[in-house]
Amino acid sequence: YTGNNSTNAQTGVGFQPDLIWFKRRDSGAQHSLFDAVRGVTKGLASDTNAAESTISDALTSFDSDGFTLGADSGNYINLNSATYASWNWKAGTTSGLSGGTITPSSYSINATTGVGIYKYTGTGSAGTIAHGLGVAPKLVIVKRTDSATQWSVYHYEVGEAKHLALDTTIAESTGSAYWNDTAPTSTVFSLGNGTDVNASGGTYIAYAYVEKRGFSRIGKYIGNNDTDGAFVFTGFKPGLLIQKSISGTDQWQIRDKKRGFNGAIKTLYVDSPEGETSGD
């Protein structure tokens, strides 16, 4: 979509989103993530470890078929004539969750789409959070919202003893303070006692993803350094692809079908505010 620094209603999403990730395409500007659990005025940026910001006039509502933007005086997601990408996820169930040793203060989940959003306060001791998704999440992303700490990523192929960081290019790193060396189960995901995920009194947001046949695929592949590349079977034609080398310090790359595949590939980088590039 194109920004206008005024009321800007975007429709055609097909559902009311509960998590929206925005990125300006044509120039260097931070990523912006908003979710219905924290509210429309609370933004986070995947390319920095900064605490959440209160932004009163950028995203103004989650709508039944999309979202509405405001005047955006900070030019985060609606600068006049600038072009943007947005990626949207549906959750929506906000009651009935129980279990775990850390109780979210608010949440939004959807077992059908395999998405969960959880706001919680850290305890400083290893614990668990009930996710309500029915099967074990294969991807969990946690960000402390009241302090500058890294975006911590659990990926089942990286394992419960290691983590990645969404805002940096680090390779997989070992540390039990993140996931307590415990893989998620069909009912809960685990947290260690580390500051990045569970400091006493710290406030956090967690995004959990379950793999759904025909909808989402979370996995690992081995590169072959061939011009034809490696074929990765997903079982469906993806609309969004996010990838990261777990063995090296390469960037997180994000591509989608709206901005171009197959000879017209446009790449954005999760860990960087830079504008989109061609190639790769």
Wavefront OBJ file of the C-alpha trace (Angstrom):
o trace
v 0.000 0.000 0.000
v 0.988 3.660 -0.308
v 1.067 6.037 2.640
v -0.758 9.377 2.761
v -0.135 10.902 6.247
v -3.900 10.950 6.707
v -6.710 8.494 7.378
v -5.770 5.442 5.327
v -8.097 2.420 5.460
v -6.693 -0.762 3.939
v -9.170 -3.511 3.053
v -8.969 -6.879 1.314
v -7.011 -8.665 4.038
v -9.899 -11.135 4.325
v -10.137 -11.136 8.122
v -9.608 -8.911 11.149
v -5.879 -9.129 11.910
v -4.589 -9.490 15.463
v -0.917 -9.083 14.535
v 0.366 -6.773 11.793
v 3.986 -6.408 10.750
v 4.768 -3.301 8.650
v 7.871 -2.296 6.671
v 8.537 0.638 4.393
v 9.781 -0.730 1.070
v 11.381 2.199 -0.726
v 13.774 3.495 1.934
v 15.458 2.713 5.203
v 12.886 2.827 7.998
v 12.281 0.562 10.963
v 10.016 -2.453 10.930
v 6.867 -1.911 13.013
v 4.887 -4.662 14.750
v 1.502 -4.070 16.364
v -0.849 -6.597 17.949
v -4.340 -6.550 19.412
v -3.103 -7.853 22.769
v -0.887 -4.823 23.473
v -3.205 -2.439 21.572
v -3.056 -0.260 18.460
v -0.813 2.390 20.034
v 2.013 0.032 21.042
v 4.707 -0.578 18.437
v 7.831 -2.741 18.367
v 10.617 -2.879 15.774
v 12.182 -6.206 14.772
v 15.412 -4.530 13.659
v 16.236 -3.107 17.096
v 16.229 -4.319 20.688
v 14.384 -1.172 21.846
v 11.436 -1.290 24.240
v 7.958 -0.764 22.796
v 6.943 2.756 21.780
v 3.598 4.451 22.297
v 2.472 5.794 18.918
v -0.949 7.399 19.054
v -1.601 8.205 15.391
v 0.004 5.459 13.266
v -2.202 2.354 13.434
v -5.640 3.442 14.677
v -7.766 0.284 14.380
v -7.864 -3.403 13.511
v -10.842 -3.701 11.141
v -13.052 -6.583 9.987
v -11.280 -6.757 6.601
v -7.991 -4.992 7.288
v -6.789 -1.987 9.258
v -6.865 1.816 9.391
v -3.893 4.152 9.688
v -3.841 7.710 11.007
v -1.829 10.861 10.277
v 1.324 9.115 11.560
v 3.277 12.204 12.606
v 6.322 10.007 13.259
v 6.221 8.596 9.703
v 6.438 4.987 10.885
v 3.891 3.276 8.607
v 1.986 5.965 6.662
v 4.392 8.555 5.212
v 2.856 10.348 2.238
v 3.728 8.631 -1.088
v 5.966 6.006 0.578
v 5.312 2.364 -0.278
v 4.865 -0.307 2.393
v 4.423 -4.034 2.898
v 2.199 -5.448 5.624
v 1.907 -9.050 6.773
v -1.169 -9.990 8.795
v -2.092 -12.855 11.139
v -5.429 -13.839 12.620
v -5.858 -14.981 16.226
v -9.001 -13.747 17.997
v -9.892 -16.053 20.925
v -9.291 -14.124 24.140
v -10.745 -16.360 26.862
v -10.681 -19.954 28.112
v -6.916 -20.400 28.404
v -5.665 -22.144 31.550
v -2.580 -23.937 32.845
v 1.119 -23.171 33.045
v 2.995 -21.546 35.888
v 3.051 -18.055 34.318
v -0.413 -16.679 33.554
v -0.645 -14.188 30.667
v -2.353 -10.927 31.585
v -3.969 -10.957 28.128
v -3.755 -13.090 25.022
v -5.291 -13.882 21.637
v -5.101 -17.362 20.112
v -6.395 -19.328 17.136
v -5.908 -23.081 17.018
v -7.170 -23.209 13.420
v -4.599 -20.803 12.009
v -1.973 -21.910 14.526
v -1.170 -18.471 15.967
v -0.943 -17.351 19.603
v -0.130 -13.940 21.103
v 0.613 -13.692 24.848
v 1.392 -10.739 27.126
v 2.952 -11.696 30.445
v 5.041 -10.478 33.359
v 8.293 -12.272 34.089
v 8.933 -14.102 37.359
v 12.706 -14.505 37.319
v 12.267 -18.278 37.676
v 11.904 -20.920 34.970
v 8.262 -21.519 34.138
v 5.678 -22.413 31.523
v 2.907 -20.616 29.639
v -0.210 -22.387 28.382
v -0.612 -21.683 24.652
v -4.016 -23.204 23.804
v -2.991 -24.205 20.268
v -3.548 -27.939 20.708
v -0.180 -29.110 19.401
v 3.376 -28.081 20.247
v 4.505 -24.775 18.692
v 7.481 -25.071 16.362
v 8.306 -21.366 16.536
v 8.153 -18.983 19.513
v 9.304 -15.344 19.409
v 9.630 -13.359 22.651
v 10.356 -9.647 23.157
v 10.636 -7.748 26.428
v 8.505 -4.627 26.008
v 9.659 -2.441 28.927
v 13.394 -2.630 28.292
v 16.001 -2.880 25.526
v 16.647 -6.611 25.143
v 16.975 -8.897 22.134
v 14.138 -10.571 20.262
v 14.564 -14.213 21.325
v 13.575 -16.982 18.918
v 12.855 -20.656 19.615
v 12.805 -22.851 16.488
v 12.249 -26.574 16.902
v 14.998 -27.435 14.414
v 17.475 -25.276 16.343
v 16.362 -26.971 19.555
v 15.373 -26.093 23.078
v 18.981 -25.638 24.241
v 19.678 -22.885 21.690
v 18.164 -19.656 20.454
v 18.302 -17.140 17.626
v 17.821 -13.349 17.817
v 15.415 -11.694 15.401
v 17.095 -8.285 15.649
v 20.645 -9.500 14.928
v 22.428 -11.841 12.527
v 23.895 -14.192 15.167
v 24.051 -17.889 14.396
v 22.308 -20.365 16.701
v 23.598 -19.862 20.246
v 23.455 -22.091 23.301
v 21.764 -20.872 26.486
v 19.433 -22.612 28.939
v 18.201 -19.248 30.291
v 15.954 -18.918 27.238
v 13.810 -22.068 26.975
v 14.971 -23.927 30.107
v 16.284 -26.677 27.805
v 12.667 -27.809 27.425
v 10.775 -28.158 24.149
v 7.171 -26.928 23.919
v 4.426 -29.496 24.469
v 0.861 -29.695 23.192
v -0.216 -27.515 26.123
v 2.663 -25.222 27.191
v 5.916 -23.616 26.085
v 8.781 -23.167 28.532
v 10.838 -20.169 29.582
v 14.136 -20.027 31.420
v 15.096 -17.336 33.907
v 16.989 -15.069 31.510
v 16.427 -11.312 31.281
v 15.516 -11.536 27.586
v 12.510 -13.767 28.237
v 11.615 -13.862 31.934
v 13.135 -11.210 34.236
v 11.264 -10.651 37.480
v 8.765 -7.845 36.918
v 9.631 -7.420 33.250
v 6.795 -7.199 30.728
v 6.872 -9.363 27.596
v 5.018 -10.285 24.439
v 5.298 -13.769 22.913
v 4.201 -14.943 19.463
v 3.794 -18.718 19.059
v 3.256 -20.557 15.780
v 2.008 -24.070 15.116
v 2.620 -25.701 11.748
v -0.634 -26.178 9.805
v -0.893 -28.364 6.710
v -1.617 -26.225 3.665
v -1.262 -23.013 5.680
v 2.181 -22.806 7.265
v 5.425 -24.752 7.259
v 8.260 -24.317 9.747
v 11.441 -26.222 9.039
v 15.088 -26.446 8.026
v 16.934 -27.121 4.781
v 20.543 -27.618 3.746
v 21.971 -25.241 1.140
v 23.782 -26.647 -1.918
v 25.472 -23.547 -3.436
v 23.891 -24.385 -6.788
v 22.354 -21.786 -9.108
v 19.187 -23.907 -9.153
v 19.195 -23.957 -5.341
v 17.663 -26.476 -3.008
v 14.035 -27.502 -3.453
v 12.123 -27.256 -0.184
v 8.787 -29.078 -0.065
v 6.083 -27.158 1.820
v 2.935 -28.863 0.536
v 1.456 -25.588 -0.735
v 2.506 -22.435 -2.596
v 3.840 -20.025 0.052
v 2.730 -16.404 0.177
v 5.418 -15.418 2.678
v 8.922 -16.760 3.224
v 11.233 -15.853 6.115
v 14.632 -17.523 6.243
v 17.846 -17.302 8.258
v 21.132 -19.204 8.158
v 21.361 -20.847 11.568
v 24.999 -21.889 11.049
v 26.249 -18.441 10.023
v 25.787 -14.733 10.598
v 23.695 -13.991 7.526
v 20.694 -11.681 7.675
v 17.073 -12.678 8.231
v 15.443 -12.391 4.785
v 11.747 -11.834 4.146
v 9.984 -12.208 0.794
v 6.362 -12.439 -0.282
v 4.242 -13.075 -3.357
v 2.887 -9.500 -3.480
v 6.326 -7.920 -3.938
v 7.649 -10.543 -6.353
v 9.014 -14.047 -6.850
v 10.617 -15.830 -9.810
v 12.880 -13.275 -11.444
v 11.431 -10.209 -9.718
v 12.357 -11.066 -6.149
v 12.258 -8.198 -3.675
v 13.996 -8.857 -0.369
v 13.585 -7.084 2.960
v 15.647 -7.854 6.042
v 14.023 -8.540 9.406
v 17.098 -7.366 11.335
v 17.721 -4.178 9.336
v 15.797 -0.972 8.519
v 17.183 -0.861 4.966
v 14.874 -0.649 1.975
v 14.103 -3.647 -0.196
v 16.703 -5.014 -2.585
v 16.511 -7.114 -5.751
v 18.267 -10.382 -6.433
v 19.527 -13.087 -4.072
l 1 2 3 4 5 6 7 8 9 10 11 12 13 14 15 16 17 18 19 20 21 22 23 24 25 26 27 28 29 30 31 32 33 34 35 36 37 38 39 40 41 42 43 44 45 46 47 48 49 50 51 52 53 54 55 56 57 58 59 60 61 62 63 64 65 66 67 68 69 70 71 72 73 74 75 76 77 78 79 80 81 82 83 84 85 86 87 88 89 90 91 92 93 94 95 96 97 98 99 100 101 102 103 104 105 106 107 108 109 110 111 112 113 114 115 116 117 118 119 120 121 122 123 124 125 126 127 128 129 130 131 132 133 134 135 136 137 138 139 140 141 142 143 144 145 146 147 148 149 150 151 152 153 154 155 156 157 158 159 160 161 162 163 164 165 166 167 168 169 170 171 172 173 174 175 176 177 178 179 180 181 182 183 184 185 186 187 188 189 190 191 192 193 194 195 196 197 198 199 200 201 202 203 204 205 206 207 208 209 210 211 212 213 214 215 216 217 218 219 220 221 222 223 224 225 226 227 228 229 230 231 232 233 234 235 236 237 238 239 240 241 242 243 244 245 246 247 248 249 250 251 252 253 254 255 256 257 258 259 260 261 262 263 264 265 266 267 268 269 270 271 272 273 274 275 276 277 278 279 280
